[in-house]
Amino acid sequence: MLVIVEPAELLRTARQRHGLTQAALAARAGTSQPVISAYEHGLRDPTTRTLRRLVSAAGDRLELHLASLPPDIPPPSRPEEHAGRLVDVLLLADAIGHGERAALAYPRIDSS
């Protein structure tokens, strides 16, 4: 089974597994607590090297493995099929909703 974990979740899990605060992990890794917070909140993306160093400072080891991905959906063969897929995605996005939304800088396309 393929499991994809975002760097933010991976770092937070490693830190919490060892009972460390963000400040304690930062001290061990030679960085600052705001940097750890930014990584854990997905505001910054660490390089693989940095993530490996931070996970190691938490007390774990980062291992990367290659895995085969499931086959992709074939590209649409006609413009009408492409348009249909786009409408499906937009309807799904509208159905999911996001709670309160910030004001958009550009007009929103109404898919209803």
Backbone as JSON, one array per atom type, in Angstrom:
{
  "sequence": "MLVIVEPAELLRTARQRHGLTQAALAARAGTSQPVISAYEHGLRDPTTRTLRRLVSAAGDRLELHLASLPPDIPPPSRPEEHAGRLVDVLLLADAIGHGERAALAYPRIDSS",
  "N": [[0.84, -1.18, 0.0], [0.58, 2.18, -0.87], [1.67, 4.94, 0.86], [1.44, 8.29, 1.3], [3.07, 10.88, 2.82], [3.06, 14.13, 3.94], [5.77, 16.49, 4.31], [5.39, 18.22, 6.54], [3.61, 16.84, 8.26], [5.11, 14.54, 8.71], [7.39, 15.53, 10.07], [6.21, 16.68, 12.36], [5.05, 14.38, 13.51], [7.36, 12.82, 14.06], [8.62, 14.48, 15.94], [6.7, 14.67, 18.02], [6.46, 11.98, 18.71], [8.71, 11.53, 20.2], [8.32, 13.14, 22.32], [9.05, 15.83, 22.2], [9.21, 19.41, 22.33], [8.61, 22.05, 19.96], [10.6, 23.96, 20.33], [12.55, 22.48, 21.69], [13.27, 20.59, 19.74], [14.24, 22.33, 17.8], [16.5, 23.35, 19.12], [18.06, 21.03, 19.31], [18.5, 20.58, 16.61], [19.83, 22.78, 15.77], [18.54, 25.1, 14.88], [15.82, 27.48, 14.73], [12.83, 27.83, 16.76], [10.62, 29.11, 15.4], [11.22, 28.38, 12.75], [10.9, 25.59, 12.78], [8.17, 25.52, 13.4], [7.13, 26.75, 11.07], [7.78, 24.8, 9.15], [6.24, 22.64, 10.14], [3.67, 23.61, 9.86], [3.39, 23.72, 7.19], [4.16, 26.01, 5.88], [6.64, 26.4, 4.94], [8.72, 24.43, 2.86], [10.85, 21.87, 3.59], [14.07, 20.92, 2.3], [15.02, 17.64, 1.16], [17.36, 16.91, 2.43], [17.4, 18.68, 4.65], [15.03, 17.89, 5.93], [15.7, 15.26, 6.58], [17.77, 15.78, 8.42], [16.37, 17.13, 10.47], [14.5, 15.19, 11.27], [16.25, 13.29, 12.19], [17.37, 14.68, 14.33], [15.21, 14.65, 15.98], [15.19, 12.05, 16.73], [14.67, 9.91, 15.09], [14.93, 8.1, 11.94], [14.99, 9.03, 8.59], [13.78, 7.36, 5.83], [13.76, 6.78, 2.4], [11.88, 5.32, -0.18], [11.37, 3.85, -3.37], [8.32, 3.49, -5.09], [5.91, 1.91, -7.11], [3.54, 3.71, -8.92], [-0.04, 3.78, -9.2], [-1.62, 3.15, -12.39], [-2.03, 5.99, -14.49], [-4.95, 7.97, -15.2], [-6.12, 7.82, -18.45], [-5.42, 10.42, -20.84], [-7.91, 12.81, -21.9], [-9.69, 12.12, -24.93], [-11.11, 13.74, -26.59], [-12.13, 17.2, -26.97], [-14.63, 17.62, -25.74], [-14.76, 15.61, -23.83], [-12.67, 16.38, -22.18], [-13.71, 18.83, -21.25], [-15.94, 17.89, -19.87], [-14.72, 16.48, -17.76], [-13.51, 18.6, -16.44], [-15.75, 20.08, -15.57], [-16.83, 18.18, -13.82], [-14.84, 18.14, -11.81], [-14.98, 20.79, -10.88], [-17.62, 20.83, -9.9], [-17.38, 18.96, -7.87], [-15.56, 20.29, -6.18], [-17.16, 22.46, -5.41], [-19.15, 21.08, -4.02], [-17.79, 20.01, -1.85], [-17.0, 22.2, -0.28], [-15.63, 24.76, 1.89], [-15.97, 25.95, 4.35], [-15.76, 29.12, 5.94], [-14.7, 31.52, 3.63], [-11.99, 33.42, 2.42], [-12.04, 36.7, 0.99], [-12.0, 36.75, -2.51], [-9.52, 37.69, -4.87], [-10.06, 37.68, -7.51], [-12.83, 37.23, -9.75], [-15.08, 34.56, -8.99], [-15.66, 31.52, -10.66], [-18.77, 30.38, -11.38], [-20.06, 27.24, -11.16], [-22.53, 26.16, -11.28]],
  "CA": [[0.0, 0.0, 0.0], [1.34, 3.41, -0.99], [1.28, 5.96, 1.82], [2.13, 9.56, 1.04], [3.04, 11.73, 4.0], [3.64, 15.45, 3.69], [6.88, 16.79, 5.23], [4.89, 18.85, 7.77], [3.07, 15.78, 9.11], [6.21, 13.66, 9.07], [8.21, 16.19, 11.08], [5.41, 16.8, 13.58], [4.93, 13.03, 14.08], [8.66, 12.44, 14.63], [8.86, 15.31, 17.13], [5.76, 14.29, 19.08], [6.76, 10.61, 19.12], [9.8, 11.57, 21.18], [7.93, 14.05, 23.39], [9.8, 17.09, 22.1], [8.54, 20.63, 21.9], [9.26, 22.64, 18.78], [11.82, 24.63, 20.79], [13.56, 21.45, 22.0], [13.75, 20.05, 18.46], [15.04, 23.38, 17.17], [17.8, 23.4, 19.8], [18.81, 19.84, 18.89], [18.82, 20.64, 15.18], [20.6, 23.98, 15.48], [17.74, 26.09, 14.16], [14.93, 28.2, 15.66], [11.47, 27.31, 16.91], [9.75, 29.56, 14.3], [11.5, 27.61, 11.54], [10.23, 24.3, 12.97], [6.74, 25.8, 13.28], [6.82, 26.98, 9.65], [7.81, 23.5, 8.48], [5.13, 21.82, 10.61], [2.41, 24.17, 9.37], [3.41, 23.71, 5.73], [4.45, 27.34, 5.33], [7.93, 26.23, 4.27], [9.0, 23.03, 2.52], [12.28, 21.58, 3.77], [14.69, 20.02, 1.33], [15.15, 16.28, 1.7], [18.51, 16.93, 3.35], [16.98, 19.35, 5.87], [14.05, 17.03, 6.6], [16.46, 14.15, 7.16], [18.49, 16.3, 9.59], [15.39, 17.43, 11.52], [13.96, 13.92, 11.76], [17.34, 12.69, 12.95], [17.47, 15.42, 15.59], [14.08, 14.21, 16.8], [15.47, 10.71, 17.24], [14.26, 8.91, 14.11], [15.71, 8.08, 10.7], [14.16, 9.16, 7.41], [14.12, 6.44, 4.75], [12.97, 6.99, 1.18], [11.79, 4.14, -1.02], [10.61, 4.01, -4.6], [7.14, 2.64, -5.19], [5.18, 2.09, -8.37], [2.26, 4.4, -8.79], [-1.1, 3.17, -10.01], [-1.64, 3.75, -13.73], [-2.77, 7.26, -14.6], [-6.15, 8.01, -16.03], [-5.69, 8.25, -19.79], [-5.85, 11.79, -21.17], [-9.15, 12.85, -22.69], [-9.44, 11.98, -26.36], [-11.83, 14.8, -27.31], [-12.34, 18.41, -26.14], [-15.85, 17.47, -24.95], [-14.41, 14.77, -22.68], [-11.86, 17.25, -21.31], [-14.63, 19.78, -20.63], [-16.75, 17.13, -18.92], [-13.9, 16.22, -16.58], [-13.33, 19.87, -15.74], [-17.02, 20.37, -14.9], [-16.92, 17.25, -12.68], [-13.92, 18.6, -10.77], [-15.53, 22.02, -10.31], [-18.8, 20.48, -9.11], [-16.9, 18.3, -6.65], [-15.0, 21.33, -5.33], [-18.28, 23.2, -4.83], [-19.87, 20.2, -3.1], [-16.98, 19.81, -0.64], [-17.07, 23.42, 0.53], [-14.44, 25.06, 2.68], [-16.3, 26.82, 5.48], [-15.61, 30.53, 5.6], [-13.68, 31.76, 2.62], [-11.47, 34.78, 2.33], [-12.46, 37.38, -0.23], [-11.14, 36.42, -3.65], [-9.04, 38.84, -5.62], [-10.59, 37.55, -8.86], [-14.2, 36.68, -9.69], [-15.17, 33.12, -8.91], [-16.45, 30.92, -11.72], [-19.89, 29.64, -10.82], [-20.19, 26.03, -11.96], [-23.88, 25.6, -11.17]],
  "C": [[0.89, 1.24, 0.0], [0.79, 4.43, 0.01], [2.11, 7.2, 1.53], [1.95, 10.45, 2.26], [3.74, 13.04, 3.65], [4.76, 15.7, 4.7], [6.41, 17.37, 6.56], [4.4, 17.77, 8.75], [4.18, 14.85, 9.59], [7.06, 14.26, 10.19], [7.47, 16.29, 12.41], [5.28, 15.44, 14.28], [6.22, 12.6, 14.74], [8.93, 13.2, 15.93], [7.99, 14.85, 18.29], [6.02, 12.88, 19.59], [7.81, 10.56, 20.22], [9.54, 12.6, 22.28], [8.67, 15.37, 23.39], [8.89, 18.26, 21.77], [9.23, 21.12, 20.63], [10.58, 23.29, 19.18], [12.93, 23.62, 21.08], [14.13, 20.85, 20.71], [14.64, 21.07, 17.77], [16.43, 23.45, 17.8], [18.66, 22.21, 19.39], [19.3, 19.93, 17.46], [19.64, 21.88, 14.82], [19.85, 24.99, 14.65], [16.83, 26.77, 15.18], [13.55, 27.56, 15.69], [10.54, 27.82, 15.8], [9.99, 28.81, 12.99], [10.81, 26.25, 11.63], [8.73, 24.47, 12.8], [6.34, 25.99, 11.82], [6.82, 25.68, 8.87], [6.58, 22.67, 8.86], [3.77, 22.33, 10.15], [2.37, 24.26, 7.85], [3.66, 25.06, 5.09], [5.79, 27.36, 4.6], [8.09, 24.75, 3.98], [10.49, 22.78, 2.68], [12.8, 20.76, 2.59], [14.75, 18.64, 1.96], [16.28, 16.23, 2.72], [18.12, 17.56, 4.69], [15.98, 18.48, 6.64], [14.75, 15.84, 7.26], [17.18, 14.58, 8.43], [17.53, 16.57, 10.75], [14.81, 16.15, 12.12], [15.01, 13.2, 12.6], [17.5, 13.37, 14.31], [16.34, 15.05, 16.55], [14.3, 12.82, 17.38], [15.04, 9.59, 16.31], [15.18, 8.98, 12.9], [14.73, 8.15, 9.53], [14.67, 8.21, 6.33], [13.2, 6.72, 3.58], [13.02, 5.72, 0.35], [11.01, 4.48, -2.28], [9.44, 3.05, -4.59], [6.47, 2.93, -6.52], [3.85, 2.76, -8.09], [1.21, 3.66, -9.61], [-1.13, 3.84, -11.38], [-2.49, 5.02, -13.73], [-4.04, 7.07, -15.42], [-5.71, 8.49, -17.41], [-6.18, 9.66, -20.08], [-7.13, 11.76, -22.0], [-8.83, 12.81, -24.18], [-10.1, 13.08, -27.18], [-12.0, 16.01, -26.41], [-13.57, 18.29, -25.26], [-15.58, 16.63, -23.7], [-13.59, 15.58, -21.67], [-12.76, 18.22, -20.55], [-15.49, 19.09, -19.58], [-16.0, 16.85, -17.64], [-13.72, 17.49, -15.75], [-14.59, 20.24, -14.97], [-17.17, 19.46, -13.69], [-16.05, 17.71, -11.51], [-14.47, 19.86, -10.09], [-16.77, 21.75, -9.46], [-18.4, 19.81, -7.8], [-16.34, 19.34, -5.67], [-16.1, 22.15, -4.67], [-19.01, 22.37, -3.78], [-19.11, 20.02, -1.79], [-17.09, 21.02, 0.27], [-15.82, 23.59, 1.38], [-14.75, 25.92, 3.89], [-16.22, 28.27, 5.04], [-14.48, 30.71, 4.61], [-13.25, 33.22, 2.65], [-11.98, 35.39, 1.02], [-11.47, 37.07, -1.35], [-10.74, 37.69, -4.38], [-9.59, 38.85, -7.04], [-12.0, 36.97, -8.77], [-14.18, 35.17, -9.72], [-16.05, 32.61, -10.05], [-17.54, 30.09, -11.07], [-20.15, 28.43, -11.72], [-21.58, 25.43, -11.88], [-24.7, 25.87, -12.4]]
}
